């Protein structure tokens, strides 16, 4: 939803907390350091097969760290886990075999990998992640229960003894760190839940408004954008708190507040000649739309605020299309009967298809900024953008382009047939009073 989150990379959109990112980053560095140190030690002893395995551990840990630093956290975590599982199993079967003087110890690292996997699973439910966790635990049970031996490695008893104590200490310390990270993450979520709920009652949320203009850059409306100014946390980015609110099941309440405040604003505009013509776009999450009382809540809100439904636009992201499509269509038809305009936000980035567009009772399509940004410098992007505009118009939908930042982009979109625009070129999100003042000035300039 454009109103609750600025655009960002897909990886960042996965919404890892800062603590989780730090845990994965420092954990990968620790693994790399352990592998390098042990490779040096065993090189001095002359156990070259062990050195190769320890260098593999070093490379795996370093690769995870590099992937995380470059923003590929999700892939780095999964690929790193898979590599470390393979290394731990191979070491446990071929190198770290139990003797009368020293037990097998490397399999304890499988518990560390499983704990990291569980942290990642809490971020995003994944069958791949579950499979890796299960493989870790199963391998741990086998290696802990079976006294498997290997004829390939002969190691001095003193090296085995030192290695056993060192690995036991490091693996236990890393496992304790994982447990601490889990507890801290759960505590953070509990506090977040309480802070988000309190924010509603303490009026910590506010709406800002980004202008929407026509082809002559005359302001025709605005999109309401949610912001959170927390006394404890300061100004919290929507990128951080919206995903948490979704996970905690709070978006129905928060989204309800946004809709109510937006309707009050729309009602006030209806009392003034300068603003009577303006529309207001408000985002609706999939959880809101699918709530059983959503249509009743919207109807009651319109009655209570006396807002004109003809000036209200509800924006839906393409994520609603992966739910019960028949239910979605029925709900949207009910909203349309109230006179509300339905818009499909971030078009082209998700699950849209021509069949959906024909069936869904939507009147406006908002082209995602990613299509707009490259159109001026890329003929392929420009061609794709033109086709999107033409297709949307052929389907009888109005088209609004988001993320317009230059006159070149504006003119190109206008040439393709787009007649409504939104972006920094026309104004950044601003307080209500500033938006209204800007709207009056633009109107006066246009009349002059």
Secondary structure, DSSP 8 states (H G I E B T S, - for coil): -TTT-----TTGGG---HHHHHHHHHHHHHHHHHHHHHHHHHHHHT-HHHHHHHHHHHHHHHHHHHHHHTT-HHHHHHHHHHHHHHHHHHIIIIIS---SS----TTHHHHHHHHHHHHHHHHS--HHHHHHHHHHHHHHHHHHH-----SS----HHHHHHHHHHHHHHHHHHHHHHHHHHHHHHHHHHHHHHHHHHHHHTT-EEEEEEEEEETT--EEEEEEEEEEEETTTEEE-HHHHHHHHHHTT-HHHHHHHHHHHHHHHHHHHTTSTTTTT-EEEEEE-HHHHHSTTHHHHHHHHHHHHT--GGGEEEEE-GGGGGS-HHHHHHHHHHHHHTT-EEEEEEETSSS--HHHHHHS---EEEE-HHHHHTTTT-HHHHHHHHHHHHHHHHTT-EEEE----SHHHHHHHHHHT--EEESTTT---B-HHHHHHHHHHHHHHHH-
